[in-house]
Amino acid sequence: MKKARNDFSQQGADRLAEAPRAAEGLRTPERPPRLADQLYDQLLQQITQGKYPEDSRLPSEFDLCAAFGVSRPVVREALFRLQTDGIVVSQRGAGSYVRRRLSPELVRLAPIGGLAELVRCMELRRAIEGDAAYMAALRRNDEDLAAMASALADMQRALDNRQVGNEADFRFHQAIALACRNDLFVTALQSLATQIFDYMRVMRSLALASEASRGRQVQREHERIFLAIKNEKPDEARDAMREHINNSRMRTLDETFAP
């Protein structure tokens, strides 16, 4: 039984270990980005570059349809997501207005055409990895805890040395998925590996360029997840993971423009 568990862990680890290396190459999506994603990215870049300053009114839905050659449902979906992310605000009968601008660094660091995909990925991760942390707290063994602790220590070293540390971050989340003893969690993380690795690079690079307190907060959130799993507290582990991913998303989107 122990040998079967070790074989499973090794197979899952081998599969996940390939994901970061694949993510280092050029992105080769299997399908072109959705039209709403493309429009979201283009509008976000125009807002960030100052074409539409804060408090300015965006073109009407009709004008956006004509300018970008897309249908009204596509425009409405892109605008709705910009509203959800706090970039624009809709005023009934008056149109959409720019609420705030993101840091140009965020748009620069994000994969071309991929910012919308990264944000959507975080929504899915919150659900999947929250439950993964729950299961890991019930099923983890000493080997799993050692892998998490090693990744956590490497993240701390990266923080101390002002390095990005996204490889160690990915290894931490990988160790949690493996601790579930459920191959589907490994498969889910593997399928999202490119997006997750890209997002970690963006998020941690932004943290590196900001106040040191932000990096320390990210580290504390990982430590809280680890302690809940180590102490076999599944509800706390799930809550800590969901809070971490939600905070990560909000921290990234809260990178407002600073002149």
C-alpha positions as CSV (number, residue, x, y, z in Angstrom):
1,M,0.0,0.0,0.0
2,K,2.8,2.4,0.9
3,K,4.6,1.5,-2.4
4,A,1.4,2.3,-4.3
5,R,1.1,5.6,-2.5
6,N,4.7,6.5,-3.3
7,D,4.3,5.5,-6.9
8,F,1.2,7.7,-7.2
9,S,3.1,10.6,-5.6
10,Q,6.1,10.2,-7.9
11,Q,4.0,10.0,-11.0
12,G,2.0,13.1,-10.1
13,A,5.1,15.0,-9.1
14,D,6.7,14.1,-12.5
15,R,3.7,15.3,-14.4
16,L,3.5,18.6,-12.5
17,A,7.3,19.2,-12.6
18,E,7.0,19.5,-16.4
19,A,4.5,22.3,-16.2
20,P,6.7,25.2,-15.1
21,R,9.3,24.3,-17.7
22,A,6.6,24.3,-20.4
23,A,5.4,27.6,-19.2
24,E,8.8,29.2,-19.7
25,G,8.5,28.8,-23.5
26,L,6.3,30.8,-25.8
27,R,2.6,30.5,-25.1
28,T,0.9,28.3,-27.6
29,P,-2.9,28.3,-26.8
30,E,-4.9,25.6,-28.4
31,R,-7.6,28.1,-29.4
32,P,-7.5,31.8,-30.1
33,P,-8.6,34.1,-27.2
34,R,-12.4,34.7,-27.0
35,L,-13.5,38.0,-28.6
36,A,-14.7,39.3,-25.2
37,D,-11.2,38.5,-23.8
38,Q,-9.5,40.4,-26.6
39,L,-11.8,43.4,-26.2
40,Y,-11.3,43.3,-22.4
41,D,-7.5,43.4,-22.9
42,Q,-7.6,46.1,-25.5
43,L,-9.8,48.4,-23.5
44,L,-7.7,47.7,-20.4
45,Q,-4.5,48.7,-22.3
46,Q,-6.1,51.8,-23.6
47,I,-7.2,52.9,-20.1
48,T,-3.8,52.1,-18.7
49,Q,-2.0,54.0,-21.4
50,G,-4.2,57.1,-20.7
51,K,-6.4,57.1,-23.8
52,Y,-9.3,57.1,-21.4
53,P,-8.3,58.9,-18.2
54,E,-9.9,58.4,-14.9
55,D,-13.5,59.7,-14.7
56,S,-13.7,59.9,-18.5
57,R,-16.6,58.3,-20.4
58,L,-15.9,55.2,-22.6
59,P,-17.4,55.1,-26.1
60,S,-21.0,53.9,-26.3
61,E,-21.7,50.2,-26.8
62,F,-22.7,51.0,-30.4
63,D,-19.4,52.8,-31.0
64,L,-17.3,50.1,-29.5
65,C,-19.1,47.5,-31.7
66,A,-18.2,49.6,-34.8
67,A,-14.6,50.3,-33.6
68,F,-13.7,46.7,-32.8
69,G,-15.9,44.9,-35.3
70,V,-17.7,42.8,-32.6
71,S,-21.3,42.2,-31.6
72,R,-23.1,44.0,-28.7
73,P,-23.1,40.8,-26.5
74,V,-19.3,40.7,-26.8
75,V,-19.0,44.4,-25.8
76,R,-21.4,44.0,-22.9
77,E,-19.4,41.0,-21.5
78,A,-16.1,42.9,-21.7
79,L,-17.6,45.9,-20.0
80,F,-19.2,43.8,-17.3
81,R,-15.9,42.2,-16.5
82,L,-14.2,45.6,-16.4
83,Q,-16.9,46.6,-13.9
84,T,-16.4,43.4,-11.8
85,D,-12.7,44.2,-11.6
86,G,-13.4,47.7,-10.5
87,I,-11.8,49.4,-13.6
88,V,-15.0,51.0,-14.9
89,V,-18.3,51.9,-13.4
90,S,-21.6,51.9,-15.2
91,Q,-24.1,54.7,-14.7
92,R,-27.6,53.9,-15.9
93,G,-28.5,55.9,-18.9
94,A,-25.1,57.6,-19.0
95,G,-22.7,54.9,-20.1
96,S,-19.5,53.5,-18.6
97,Y,-16.9,55.7,-16.9
98,V,-13.3,54.9,-16.0
99,R,-13.0,54.4,-12.3
100,R,-9.3,53.9,-12.0
101,R,-6.2,52.9,-14.0
102,L,-4.0,49.9,-13.4
103,S,-0.3,50.1,-13.2
104,P,1.4,50.0,-16.6
105,E,3.7,47.4,-15.1
106,L,0.8,44.9,-14.7
107,V,-0.1,45.1,-18.4
108,R,3.5,44.9,-19.3
109,L,4.1,41.8,-17.2
110,A,1.0,39.9,-18.2
111,P,1.2,37.6,-21.3
112,I,0.1,39.3,-24.5
113,G,-3.7,38.9,-24.7
114,G,-3.7,36.9,-21.5
115,L,-4.7,39.3,-18.7
116,A,-8.4,38.3,-18.9
117,E,-7.4,34.7,-18.9
118,L,-5.3,35.1,-15.8
119,V,-8.1,36.8,-13.9
120,R,-10.5,34.1,-14.9
121,C,-8.0,31.4,-13.9
122,M,-7.9,32.9,-10.3
123,E,-11.6,32.4,-10.0
124,L,-11.3,28.7,-10.9
125,R,-8.2,28.3,-8.7
126,R,-10.1,29.6,-5.7
127,A,-12.6,26.8,-6.0
128,I,-10.3,23.9,-6.9
129,E,-7.4,24.7,-4.7
130,G,-9.6,25.6,-1.7
131,D,-10.9,22.0,-1.8
132,A,-7.4,20.6,-2.5
133,A,-6.2,22.3,0.7
134,Y,-9.1,20.7,2.6
135,M,-8.3,17.2,1.4
136,A,-4.6,17.7,1.9
137,A,-5.2,18.5,5.6
138,L,-7.0,15.1,5.9
139,R,-4.6,13.0,3.9
140,R,-1.1,14.6,4.0
141,N,1.9,12.6,5.3
142,D,5.3,13.6,6.5
143,E,6.8,13.5,3.0
144,D,4.1,16.0,1.8
145,L,4.7,18.3,4.7
146,A,8.5,18.2,4.0
147,A,7.8,19.2,0.4
148,M,5.6,22.1,1.5
149,A,8.0,23.3,4.1
150,S,10.9,23.2,1.6
151,A,9.0,25.3,-0.9
152,L,8.0,27.7,1.9
153,A,11.6,28.1,2.9
154,D,12.6,28.7,-0.7
155,M,9.9,31.4,-1.0
156,Q,11.2,33.1,2.2
157,R,14.8,33.0,0.8
158,A,13.5,34.6,-2.5
159,L,11.7,37.3,-0.4
160,D,14.9,38.0,1.6
161,N,17.0,38.2,-1.5
162,R,14.5,40.3,-3.5
163,Q,13.9,37.6,-6.0
164,V,10.6,36.6,-7.7
165,G,10.3,33.1,-6.3
166,N,7.5,31.9,-8.6
167,E,9.1,28.4,-9.0
168,A,9.0,27.8,-5.2
169,D,5.4,29.2,-5.1
170,F,4.3,26.7,-7.7
171,R,6.1,23.9,-5.9
172,F,4.1,24.7,-2.7
173,H,0.8,24.5,-4.5
174,Q,2.0,21.4,-6.3
175,A,2.8,19.7,-3.0
176,I,-0.7,20.4,-1.8
177,A,-2.3,18.9,-4.9
178,L,-0.2,15.8,-4.5
179,A,-1.2,15.5,-0.8
180,C,-4.8,15.1,-1.8
181,R,-4.1,11.5,-3.0
182,N,-6.6,12.2,-5.8
183,D,-5.2,12.2,-9.4
184,L,-8.0,14.6,-10.6
185,F,-6.6,17.4,-8.5
186,V,-3.2,16.8,-10.0
187,T,-4.7,16.8,-13.5
188,A,-6.6,20.0,-12.8
189,L,-3.5,21.8,-11.6
190,Q,-1.5,20.5,-14.5
191,S,-4.2,21.7,-17.0
192,L,-3.9,25.2,-15.5
193,A,-0.1,25.1,-15.0
194,T,0.8,27.7,-17.7
195,Q,-1.8,30.2,-16.5
196,I,-0.9,29.6,-12.8
197,F,2.8,29.9,-13.5
198,D,2.3,33.1,-15.5
199,Y,0.1,34.6,-12.8
200,M,2.6,33.8,-10.1
201,R,5.3,35.5,-12.1
202,V,3.1,38.6,-12.6
203,M,1.9,38.7,-9.0
204,R,5.3,38.1,-7.4
205,S,7.0,40.6,-9.7
206,L,4.5,43.3,-8.7
207,A,5.1,42.4,-5.1
208,L,8.8,42.7,-5.6
209,A,8.4,46.2,-7.1
210,S,6.1,47.4,-4.2
211,E,6.6,47.9,-0.5
212,A,8.3,45.0,1.3
213,S,5.2,44.6,3.5
214,R,3.3,43.2,0.6
215,G,5.7,40.4,0.0
216,R,5.7,39.6,3.7
217,Q,1.9,39.4,3.7
218,V,2.0,36.9,0.8
219,Q,4.4,34.8,2.7
220,R,2.2,34.9,5.9
221,E,-0.8,33.7,3.8
222,H,1.2,30.7,2.6
223,E,2.4,29.9,6.1
224,R,-1.2,30.0,7.4
225,I,-2.2,27.4,4.7
226,F,0.7,25.2,5.6
227,L,0.0,25.3,9.4
228,A,-3.7,24.4,8.8
229,I,-2.7,21.4,6.7
230,K,0.1,20.4,9.2
231,N,-2.3,20.6,12.1
232,E,-5.0,18.6,10.2
233,K,-7.6,21.4,10.2
234,P,-9.3,21.0,6.9
235,D,-11.8,23.9,7.2
236,E,-9.1,26.3,8.2
237,A,-6.9,25.1,5.3
238,R,-9.7,25.6,2.8
239,D,-10.5,29.1,4.1
240,A,-6.9,30.1,4.2
241,M,-6.3,28.9,0.6
242,R,-9.4,30.7,-0.7
243,E,-8.5,33.9,1.2
244,H,-5.0,33.8,-0.2
245,I,-6.1,33.4,-3.8
246,N,-8.8,36.0,-3.5
247,N,-6.3,38.4,-1.8
248,S,-3.8,37.7,-4.6
249,R,-6.3,38.6,-7.3
250,M,-7.4,41.8,-5.5
251,R,-3.8,42.8,-4.8
252,T,-2.9,42.4,-8.5
253,L,-6.0,44.4,-9.7
254,D,-5.4,47.0,-7.0
255,E,-2.1,48.0,-8.6
256,T,-3.4,51.4,-9.5
257,F,-1.6,53.9,-11.6
258,A,0.8,56.1,-9.7
259,P,2.2,59.1,-11.6
